[in-house]
Amino acid sequence: MNVRGRALLTGAAILLLPWTGLSQQAGPGADKVLRVCQDPNNLPFSNRAGEGFENKIAELFAAELEWKLEYTWFPQRMGFIRNTLRGREPDSDRFKCDLVLGVPVGFELAATTKPYYRSTYALAYVKGRGLDAVKAPEDLIKLDPAKLKSLKLGVIGQTPPVDWLLKHGLFDQAVPYQIQSGDPERYPGEIIEKDLVAGALDVAFVWGPIAGYFAKRATGAGVAVVPFAPDPGIQFDFRIAMGVRFGEREWRDRLERLLEANRGRIQAILAAYGVPQLDDEGRLMQIPAK
């Protein structure tokens, strides 16, 4: 996704092969099956056990439609769209799945619904380790210079916080993480759940839903989450929508009606997962709390 940082929102920079258009198959849901394209190991968004908030939204939609729910699993990295939303079942014209639950508005590889949440990048730290005065990202750069220079700052490559660290002369202290890994057992939340909590990092910079979720579930450590406010120079916040194939307007319209009818229930799901959200004016609606 590819203002910088878009790749992380879906877990990877997604590439695809040329595609010639839609088949003449029946449209999504003709057999009353909601087929969702999903990553098997990408909490808080999804996993095979159905523990992610996108899993819960998929279950909600299937129940509302009175359809069966099925997943096509593929890691959200290179080839995701080609192997899911635009992939076909072997020896069949039927697409493998019909819905991607989390893409930024304006995503280049799919038609998008209206957004159903807006979130932002955040920094996270473990409370009680000398950073409790950091209540906004700007507070970090106001620390005593010796203290600031001693910090190990974990950041995922090609995401907006990289630009922020460069802007403030902190990149030399950055501990870089890959935006995508070839190991399907790895997941973005490890930067908090493993390295930050263990003390290998002092601060982790990550996409807000990841920060909020893993802060809530960190055991034995209070993790503070400090969201970035909208910035005219660096885009930290993104509006997240659902993605369908180009040309499937009726399907997209139906999803938008589902989104509108279930707005309150979806917001409750997001809140339960600690997703920091911004309102239409860019103001923080909630901050995940340990």
C-alpha positions, -999 to 999 in steps of 0.1 A, spaced: 0 0 0 20 27 -9 22 61 6 50 50 30 36 28 56 7 14 36 25 -19 32 24 -25 69 -13 -20 72 -19 -52 53 12 -68 65 33 -65 33 39 -47 0 16 -67 -23 25 -73 -59 5 -90 -86 7 -104 -121 -13 -88 -150 -50 -96 -149 -74 -94 -177 -107 -89 -159 -136 -106 -143 -149 -140 -153 -185 -148 -162 -190 -167 -129 -219 -160 -106 -212 -131 -82 -200 -134 -46 -225 -151 -24 -244 -168 -51 -240 -200 -31 -245 -182 2 -208 -186 12 -188 -156 25 -153 -163 12 -127 -141 30 -91 -137 20 -70 -138 52 -36 -141 68 -32 -172 90 -8 -155 115 -13 -118 117 -28 -108 150 -46 -86 159 -61 -88 125 -65 -125 119 -53 -160 125 -64 -196 118 -80 -198 153 -103 -169 144 -89 -147 172 -84 -115 152 -108 -85 150 -111 -91 112 -122 -126 120 -148 -113 143 -161 -88 117 -162 -116 91 -182 -138 116 -206 -108 121 -211 -103 84 -217 -141 78 -243 -141 106 -260 -110 92 -261 -125 57 -270 -160 70 -242 -174 49 -215 -199 57 -180 -184 63 -149 -198 46 -114 -185 45 -86 -186 20 -53 -184 39 -22 -168 26 4 -146 43 -1 -109 36 31 -103 17 42 -104 -19 15 -121 -40 -13 -119 -14 -39 -104 -38 -28 -125 -67 -32 -157 -46 -64 -148 -29 -88 -121 -42 -77 -126 -78 -67 -162 -76 -90 -190 -89 -97 -224 -76 -78 -251 -96 -98 -263 -127 -125 -237 -120 -135 -202 -129 -145 -195 -93 -123 -170 -74 -108 -184 -42 -123 -156 -20 -142 -124 -24 -133 -100 4 -102 -85 20 -112 -70 53 -84 -45 58 -70 -22 31 -64 16 30 -89 37 12 -76 42 -24 -57 8 -23 -44 3 -58 -51 -34 -62 -88 -35 -53 -120 -15 -52 -126 -2 -17 -156 4 4 -161 34 25 -138 33 55 -149 17 87 -121 29 109 -92 54 109 -61 47 129 -25 60 133 10 48 140 21 49 176 51 45 198 51 21 228 73 16 258 72 -4 291 61 17 320 85 21 349 116 21 328 122 58 328 99 69 300 67 75 318 68 112 311 64 105 274 27 113 268 30 124 232 57 116 206 72 151 210 79 143 246 104 117 235 127 142 218 124 165 249 142 140 271 176 147 286 200 144 256 221 117 274 189 97 282 176 101 246 209 90 231 209 58 251 176 46 238 172 16 214 143 25 190 127 -4 172 111 6 138 98 -13 109 114 -3 76 95 18 50 69 30 75 62 66 85 81 65 119 113 60 99 108 95 84 100 109 119 133 94 133 152 109 104 136 143 109 146 144 145 181 130 141 174 97 158 178 72 130 213 62 142 197 47 173 171 27 152 169 -10 155 155 -19 120 129 -46 114 118 -60 81 84 -50 67 79 -86 57 95 -118 66 99 -150 46 91 -169 78 53 -175 81 57 -180 118 68 -144 123 43 -117 129 46 -78 133 35 -78 170 67 -96 180 84 -62 182 63 -55 213 54 -89 226 90 -102 226 116 -75 221 101 -45 239 88 -64 269 122 -83 272 141 -50 272 159 -55 239 142 -22 228 133 9 248 107 22 224 88 4 195 72 23 166 43 4 151 9 6 134 -16 16 161 -38 -16 160 -7 -37 166 5 -15 194 -29 -14 211 -35 -51 210 -1 -63 221 0 -37 249 -33 -51 262 -21 -86 262 15 -81 275 17 -101 307 38 -89 336 45 -55 320 25 -24 316 30 -11 281 21 25 273 8 33 238 13 69 225 -4 75 191 9 100 166 -15 129 158 -21 137 121 10 155 107 10 177 76 45 166 68 44 129 75 12 108 70 8 87 102 -29 80 100 -49 59 74 -85 52 68 -91 15 65 -118 -1 43 -126 -34 28 -114 -45 -6 -132 -64 -34 -124 -70 -71 -128 -41 -95 -161 -42 -113 -181 -59 -85 -200 -28 -76 -231 -45 -63 -210 -66 -39 -192 -35 -27 -225 -17 -22 -239 -46 -2 -208 -46 20 -212 -9 26 -248 -14 37 -236 -41 62 -209 -17 75 -235 10 81 -260 -13 97 -234 -28 120 -213 3 127 -218 2 165 -210 -35 168 -179 -31 147 -167 -2 168 -172 -24 199 -150 -51 184 -123 -26 175 -124 -11 210 -121 -46 226 -89 -51 207 -74 -17 218 -74 -2 184 -66 36 187 -90 54 165 -93 90 151 -125 108 144 -132 127 112 -114 157 126 -83 137 134 -88 137 172 -80 106 192 -112 87 201 -96 62 225 -62 52 238 -56 15 246 -51 11 283 -33 -18 301 
